[in-house]
Amino acid sequence: MTNSKLRFRFPLAIALVTASAAAVAHGKCESGGCSGDAKITTSVEALLDRHPDLGAPHSITVQTRAGVVYLYGEVSTGLERETAESLAEETPGVARVVDSIFVSH
């Protein structure tokens, strides 16, 4: 594959991933009810927010698509990252967790 094709495909791949993540984030729980994924997202966010050692509330972004939970954000230690992943895995309805949390130290 030529270098110019790679230069074109990499930004395209990044754009597609970003668009997919934005679509996943769209369905939040409202007072009128929730889709299954929105309910999972809300439940995981609530569990994470109950653990102040993971940082400020909503410091870890949670997105759910087809029962797969995606975690993004930054924590201070590997233990905090493991805690966030475990909490998400224990949430009812979660099929799998994709952990993209960055450990800063």
Secondary structure in CASP SS format (residue, H / E / C, confidence):
PFRMAT SS
TARGET T0000
AUTHOR 0000-0000-0000
METHOD secondary structure of the structure
MODEL  1
M C 1.00
T C 1.00
N H 1.00
S H 1.00
K H 1.00
L H 1.00
R H 1.00
F H 1.00
R H 1.00
F H 1.00
P H 1.00
L H 1.00
A H 1.00
I H 1.00
A H 1.00
L H 1.00
V H 1.00
T H 1.00
A H 1.00
S H 1.00
A H 1.00
A H 1.00
A H 1.00
V H 1.00
A H 1.00
H C 1.00
G C 1.00
K C 1.00
C C 1.00
E E 1.00
S C 1.00
G C 1.00
G E 1.00
C C 1.00
S C 1.00
G H 1.00
D H 1.00
A H 1.00
K H 1.00
I H 1.00
T H 1.00
T H 1.00
S H 1.00
V H 1.00
E H 1.00
A H 1.00
L H 1.00
L H 1.00
D H 1.00
R C 1.00
H C 1.00
P H 1.00
D H 1.00
L H 1.00
G C 1.00
A C 1.00
P C 1.00
H C 1.00
S C 1.00
I E 1.00
T E 1.00
V E 1.00
Q E 1.00
T E 1.00
R E 1.00
A C 1.00
G C 1.00
V E 1.00
V E 1.00
Y E 1.00
L E 1.00
Y E 1.00
G E 1.00
E E 1.00
V E 1.00
S C 1.00
T C 1.00
G H 1.00
L H 1.00
E H 1.00
R H 1.00
E H 1.00
T H 1.00
A H 1.00
E H 1.00
S H 1.00
L H 1.00
A H 1.00
E H 1.00
E C 1.00
T C 1.00
P C 1.00
G C 1.00
V C 1.00
A C 1.00
R E 1.00
V E 1.00
V E 1.00
D E 1.00
S E 1.00
I E 1.00
F E 1.00
V E 1.00
S C 1.00
H C 1.00
END
